Amino acid sequence: MELATAPRRAFAWACAGLLAAAAFPVAAETYPSKPVRVIVGMPPGGATDVLARILSEKMAPALGQPFVVDNKPGAGGILGTDALAKAAPDGYTISLILSGAVLGNQFVYSKLPYNPNTEISYVYQAVDAAVVLVADAKLPFRTAKEFADYIQANPGKLKYGSYSTGSYGHVAMAYLDERVKSRMTHVPYKGEPPLLQDMLGGHVDVAFGSVANTQPHVQSGKLRYLGVTGPRRMSALPDVPTLVEQGLDDAPFRLFGWAGFIAPAGTPKPVVDRLAAEASKALQDPEVQKRVRGLGFEPVTDSTPEKTLTRYQQDLPVWKQLIEVSGAKVQ
């Protein structure tokens, strides 16, 4: 996929926003005057879904209208993002996405039904989203380094799961698999809950996942934390070392994912700015911060549409390289 330069994209989006604002002057002034649909491209119960519900619950009273979460799982977030991209650009359909859904999918899939560089407005990065590497507690390794050594010495023995094809949990593990030539088997799922259900049943050995959904099973002794991604430890799991600390310091393991709000391209800028402002206010609430950190996310209180777009543009080449190296491709 040939991508336009960042300045050209920014100019095109600015023009689209101005045209949309002219087309929807009343909507921008009175927004919102009816319920807002929040699409989540993952099943109910996952960390992304719970985050969307926490923020929707807080933002709805401030904006005076219900925020209705609409789960559209499937194809690594493609179904939900496609529904968002094709919705009317009036602010009444937005989406809470994991960054991989807009970053990784364009390189994993040979063809997408939408263009994340021209058909989406980036509204607000809500959280930094490190993930944890977890394993069946019965397996004979206790750290990420021991896991890497084990799969290198036992090629083809283990299965790893991911919450969707092309997700970070897929491509990062595929990258490690290629690095140590371990020939693990990839088992993709439609969301994190079914993945963890199969892990507990012994059908999958290791996976990347969220704190919210893995912690109860770690506490019960069925799963074990091996490490966390990103450049620093999670506040929710201060005793779990990063992969970087354990010698897995390649760029993919330093990567922080993120989650945030997007809207259809051409959504009036006053509407986008209003949504961003209310998201920021919601994330400054101490109770919201507590609940968000309980999911293993770090709240971002000072994001803006411009900062979110910049973050997307900065992460784009990292994801491109990661997927090229991992070989994670879907025709």
Buried (B, 14 or more C-beta within 10 A) or exposed (E): EEBEEBEEBBEBBEEBBEEBBEEBEEBBEEBBEEEBBBBBBBBEBBBBBBBBBBBBBBBBEEBEBBBEBBBBBBBBBBBBBBBBBEBEBBBBBBBBBBBBBBBBBBBBBEEBBBBBBBBBBBBBBBBBBBBBBBBBBEBEBEBBBBBBEBBBEEEEBBBBBBBBBBBBBBBBBBBBBBBBEBEBEBBBBBBBBBBBEBBBEEEBBBBBBBBBBBBEBBEEEBBBBBBBBBEBBBEBBEEBBBBBBBEBEBEBBBBBBBBBBBBBBBBBBBBBBBBBBBBBBBBEBEEBBEBBBBBBBBBBBEBBBEBBBBBBBEBBEBBBBBBEBBEBEBE
